[in-house]
């Protein structure tokens, strides 16, 4: 379409006098995600001040509330440097989600000051180091360094790009206000920088358009504790963002030009479950085997956090609790096959090395005073969907996680799952869906009995895609 428009414009210009050529009315756009063209000392120093500020605010609130863990003295600092980092016994929710989110704030402090993805990543390490060694009296934590730096980099870039996708500086009035509030909620550091700099109300060009597919599910299922809670007792919602077009360019060299990111929530009278998972392309190369098939060979980064969040959250009790935390990186193959008549097949296969994995274990509390083990290992993830552009889709997802326990109950943890589902588009992206999910866990321990656990869960939901 763009080539036809250019050809038509050229023909019109050749047929008319030069003086009659109309001025261009094309709307100017800019890339809100782009780094600064020039580098000054402030681009690198202001993020340091931002990270220090984030840490001091995060430290000051519990300090004012009288929390003991932030009441540090020089003797605590000396002890931290003397002992060095070790695996800690913090709660799963804090270590696997709280620390990555803090890392995302550190990362964003660099991105809003015009730095690139790779330039921003070290600031997550600096923020984690400052917190671990100077702002709490617990010994520095190996796991916290990993989840804050790697998880923070993933969440930071994902949330930064999603917040910028909401913004539009060419709008005004109530529409502008709603966009600014929503973008602030997605990435508070980005929103705060816009308030301080005046960008929140300043007129400017619109953001460069980026393909963004949003899928929202609302429904009920029977997933609960290991003994089952019955059909329809748990309300679940999920929103997923598919950002960018994997096949738009021959090469992807800017990290996270393409990623998908999903947030899950489950609520019943006994649970408050949460989940976040996503994969971002760090670099990739496109190739085609035919006019109807496109492929992307890529190196990706992934993040996963899930817990059924029973009333035992923030405790060391693991009975009935399902938890998985993972940060991974490795090669991936993305493919799209056109079948004609509006049908197409989309797939993604990720083979990941996992430097930080966490899985619930009934025996971890005896070895590490936690409800979960820390492991090092690998993960394999597959997504396949058959889509018809007007009718809907059939889809399948499968994943396997295998960790060698490095801290906790010694042995291996293997956790996997399969989801089969269907979605029928009834009217303009609104439709109904159903899915079945199987959870499977096999853990073999050196000093404790093996753990075997598996169950199926069904779900029905309203679904909208736009």
Secondary structure, DSSP 8 states (H G I E B T S, - for coil): -HHHHHHHHHHHHHHS-GGG--------EE-TT---SS--HHHHHHHHHHHHHHHHHHHHHHHHTT-GGG---HHHHHHHHHH--B-----HHIIIIIHHHHHHHHHHHHHTTT--HHHHHHHHHHHHHHHHHHS-SS--BHHHHHIIIIIHHHHHHHHHHHHHHH--TT--HHHHHHHHHHHHHH-HHHHHHHHHHTTTT----EE----EEEEEEEEEE---STT---TT-EEEEEEEEEES-TTSSSEE-STTSSEEEEEEEEE-SSBEEEEEEEEEEEEEEEEEEETTEEEEEEEEEEEEEEE--BTTTTSS--TT--EEEEEEEEEEEEEEEEEETTEEEEEEEEEEEEEEEEEE-TTHHHHHSSSEEEEEEEEEEEEEEEEETTTEEEEEEEEEEEEEEEESSSEEEEEEEEEEEEEEEEETTEEEEEEEEEEEEEEEESSS--EEEEEEEEEEEEEEE-
